[in-house]
Amino acid sequence: MVLNYIWIAFFVVAFVIALFRLVVMGDTEVFPEIMNSTFASSKTAFEISLGRKGVR
C-alpha cells in the first residue's frame, strides 16, 4: 500500500515541476519531453524484460 503512495508522489511531483517550468519559465517543450522519455523508458523496460525471459 505504501508503494502506491510513493508512485503517486513521483507522478505528482513530476507534474508540479513540469507545470512550474511551463508557467514560470515558459518552457513549452516540457510536456512533449516527458511523454517522449516515458515511451522511451517503457520501450527499454519491455526490451529488458523480453531479454530476461529469453524471447526474441
BELKABEL-V24530 format. One record per residue. NEAR is the number of other ideal C-beta (glycine too) atoms within 10 Angstrom. Layout:
near
NEAR
NEAR
This chain:
near
4
6
7
8
9
8
10
10
10
10
9
10
10
12
12
10
12
15
12
12
16
14
9
8
9
8
13
9
10
15
14
9
12
14
9
11
10
11
10
10
10
10
10
10
10
10
11
10
10
11
10
8
8
6
7
6
